[in-house]
Amino acid sequence: MNTGGQMELYGEQKTEHSGLGGGAEPIISIRNLVKIYKTKKVRFRALGGVDLDIWPGEFVAVVGTSGSGKSTLLNLAAGLEKPTAGKIFIREKPIHKMKEDDLVEFRLNHVGFIFQNFNLMDTLTTLENAAFPLMLRGMPPLKREKQAKAVLSGLGLSGHLAHDPDELSGGQQQRVSIARAIITKPEILFADEPTGNLDSETAEQIMEVLREIVRENGTTLLMVTHDMEKARYADRIVHIADGEITRIEERGEWQ
């Protein structure tokens, strides 16, 4: 698969993970993070005091079984939910304190999301779905279409620009969602079970795409998954159970 077009568009290439060698500040810093869900009858602690630093250009996979707290950790780190207690800093900005309007603007300008269920808009074409974040930024139609075409071409979708999501395979839909996530050149990608709805061969292809984005562009990627085979694409694997980090593996420990 040729991803060259996408990589050129994404911005100045960076091949070094600046934070992995020491000396840089974490791009994401999480301290004593707690999340408790309450109903009238139930009080459930999803996270119980998590500490984690993620460095610029690092690919971190958070693994755990269903209900372990991994998706809650991602949602909190991305500012999609508010913590019960604790602090989350992205580029030293206190995400845990931000108001919703500020969070929306911050995510639009600094963050991309990739979801298990793709979350494409049925009424939009491949090209329109990929270009949607640029439309939210107010970019003129011709300019955003040109940019979206370049990204989609790099992901092998140049022949599907006018197709609706239901005309695409699962793997193609996930590539469209990746194009949408990276088109604004975000510093950080959050991926929630990005291969969960794909067959094994397609899942491997998607993981290669994600790893290449990290390596070629210096993008920081935080991915949650239940699949250890997919987690091994990462630089570090964070194991979580019952809302707590149980251990962290470095790449050399499984290669």
C-alpha positions in Angstrom: 0.0 0.0 0.0 1.3 3.4 -0.9 0.9 5.9 1.9 3.3 8.5 0.5 0.7 11.0 -0.5 -0.8 11.0 2.9 2.5 11.3 4.7 3.5 14.4 2.6 0.2 16.1 3.3 0.4 15.4 7.0 3.3 17.8 7.4 7.0 17.9 8.0 8.3 14.4 8.5 9.7 13.5 11.9 11.4 10.2 12.3 12.6 10.6 15.9 10.3 10.1 18.8 11.6 13.1 20.7 10.2 12.1 24.0 11.5 8.5 24.0 15.1 9.6 24.4 14.5 11.7 27.5 14.7 15.4 27.9 11.3 16.3 26.5 8.2 17.0 28.5 5.3 14.4 28.2 2.7 15.4 25.7 0.0 13.7 27.9 0.4 13.6 31.6 -2.2 11.9 33.8 -2.1 12.1 37.6 -4.2 10.2 40.2 -7.0 9.9 37.7 -10.3 8.6 39.2 -13.6 8.0 37.6 -16.7 6.9 39.5 -20.0 6.3 37.8 -23.1 6.6 39.9 -26.7 5.7 39.5 -29.5 5.6 42.2 -28.5 2.1 43.1 -25.0 1.5 41.9 -21.6 3.2 42.5 -18.9 1.8 40.1 -15.3 2.8 40.2 -14.0 2.7 36.6 -10.6 4.1 37.4 -8.9 4.3 40.7 -5.9 6.6 40.8 -4.1 6.2 37.5 -0.8 7.8 36.7 0.6 7.8 33.2 3.0 9.9 31.0 3.0 9.6 27.2 5.8 11.2 25.2 5.7 13.1 21.9 5.8 10.7 19.0 5.1 7.6 21.1 2.6 4.8 20.3 1.1 3.6 23.5 -1.4 0.7 23.6 -3.7 0.2 26.7 -4.9 -3.4 27.0 -7.4 -5.0 29.2 -10.6 -7.0 29.2 -14.1 -5.6 28.9 -14.8 -3.4 31.9 -11.1 -3.0 32.9 -11.3 0.8 32.5 -9.2 1.1 29.3 -11.9 3.0 27.3 -12.7 5.2 30.2 -9.0 6.1 30.4 -9.0 7.1 26.7 -12.2 9.1 27.0 -10.9 11.0 29.9 -7.5 11.7 28.3 -9.3 13.0 25.2 -11.6 15.2 27.2 -14.7 13.3 26.1 -15.6 12.8 29.8 -14.8 14.6 33.0 -12.9 12.8 35.8 -14.2 12.4 39.3 -10.8 13.4 40.6 -7.3 13.8 39.3 -5.6 15.8 36.6 -5.0 15.5 32.8 -2.5 17.7 31.0 -2.0 17.8 27.2 0.8 20.0 26.2 0.6 21.3 29.8 -3.0 22.5 29.2 -5.3 21.3 32.1 -7.9 19.3 30.1 -9.7 18.4 33.3 -10.5 22.0 34.0 -11.5 23.1 30.4 -15.1 24.1 29.6 -16.8 22.2 26.8 -16.5 25.0 24.3 -12.7 25.2 24.9 -12.5 21.4 24.7 -14.3 21.3 21.3 -11.9 23.9 19.9 -8.9 22.1 21.4 -9.9 18.7 20.0 -10.6 20.2 16.5 -7.1 21.7 16.4 -4.9 19.2 18.2 -6.6 15.8 18.3 -7.9 13.1 15.9 -10.2 10.2 16.8 -10.5 6.7 15.3 -13.4 4.5 16.5 -14.2 0.8 16.3 -17.5 1.5 14.5 -15.9 4.0 12.1 -18.6 6.7 12.9 -18.8 7.9 9.3 -21.8 10.0 8.3 -24.1 8.0 6.0 -25.3 11.0 4.0 -21.7 12.0 3.1 -19.4 10.5 0.5 -15.9 9.2 1.2 -14.5 12.6 0.2 -16.9 14.6 2.2 -16.4 12.4 5.3 -12.7 12.8 5.2 -12.9 16.6 4.6 -15.5 17.2 7.3 -13.1 18.5 10.0 -11.7 21.0 7.5 -15.3 22.2 6.9 -15.7 22.7 10.6 -12.5 24.9 10.5 -14.1 27.0 7.7 -11.7 26.0 4.9 -13.1 26.8 1.4 -14.6 23.8 -0.4 -12.0 23.5 -3.2 -9.1 23.6 -0.8 -10.5 21.1 1.6 -11.4 18.7 -1.3 -7.9 18.9 -2.7 -6.5 18.1 0.7 -8.9 15.3 1.4 -8.1 13.7 -2.1 -4.4 13.7 -1.3 -4.9 12.0 2.1 -7.4 9.4 0.7 -5.1 8.7 -2.2 -2.3 8.0 0.2 -4.6 5.5 2.0 -5.4 3.7 -1.3 -8.9 5.2 -1.7 -8.6 7.4 -4.7 -11.0 5.2 -6.6 -13.7 5.5 -3.9 -14.1 9.3 -3.5 -17.7 9.4 -4.5 -18.8 6.3 -2.7 -21.1 6.3 0.3 -20.0 4.4 3.4 -22.4 1.5 2.8 -20.6 1.0 -0.6 -17.3 0.4 1.2 -15.8 -2.6 2.9 -15.1 -2.5 6.7 -11.4 -1.9 6.0 -12.1 0.9 3.5 -14.5 2.6 6.0 -11.8 2.5 8.7 -9.3 4.0 6.2 -11.8 6.8 5.6 -12.1 7.4 9.4 -8.3 7.5 9.6 -8.2 10.0 6.8 -10.7 12.1 8.7 -8.7 11.8 11.9 -5.3 12.9 10.4 -6.5 15.5 7.9 -6.1 18.3 10.4 -2.5 17.2 11.1 -3.2 16.5 14.8 -0.4 16.1 17.3 -2.3 13.2 19.0 -4.5 10.4 17.8 -6.9 8.5 20.1 -7.9 5.1 18.8 -10.6 3.0 20.5 -10.5 -0.6 19.3 -9.7 0.5 15.8 -9.6 -3.1 14.4 -12.4 -4.5 16.5 -14.8 -4.8 13.6 -12.3 -6.0 11.0 -11.1 -9.4 9.8 -7.6 -10.4 10.8 -5.9 -9.6 7.5 -7.6 -6.2 7.2 -6.8 -5.5 10.9 -3.1 -6.1 10.3 -3.2 -3.6 7.3 -4.8 -1.0 9.5 -2.3 -1.5 12.2 0.5 -1.0 9.7 -1.1 2.3 8.6 -1.3 3.5 12.1 2.3 2.6 13.0 3.5 4.3 9.8 1.7 7.5 10.7 3.4 7.5 14.1 6.9 6.7 12.7 6.8 9.0 9.7 5.1 12.0 11.2 6.0 11.9 14.9 2.3 11.6 15.8 1.5 10.5 19.3 -1.0 7.6 19.4 -2.9 6.3 22.3 -4.8 3.2 21.4 -7.0 0.9 23.6 -7.5 -2.7 22.6 -8.3 -6.1 24.1 -6.0 -7.8 21.4 -2.4 -8.3 22.5 -1.3 -9.1 18.9 -2.4 -5.6 17.9 -0.9 -4.0 21.1 2.5 -5.3 20.1 2.7 -2.7 17.3 3.1 -0.1 20.0 6.2 1.3 21.7 4.7 0.6 25.1 1.9 -1.6 26.4 0.0 -0.5 29.4 -1.9 -3.3 31.1 -5.0 -2.2 33.0 -7.4 -4.3 35.2 -10.1 -3.2 37.6 -9.4 0.5 36.9 -5.7 0.3 37.8 -2.5 0.0 35.8 -1.0 -3.4 36.7 2.2 -3.2 34.6 3.8 -1.5 31.7 5.9 -3.3 29.0 8.5 -1.7 26.9 9.0 -2.8 23.2 12.1 -4.8 23.9 10.2 -7.0 26.4 8.2 -8.7 23.6 10.5 -8.6 20.6 
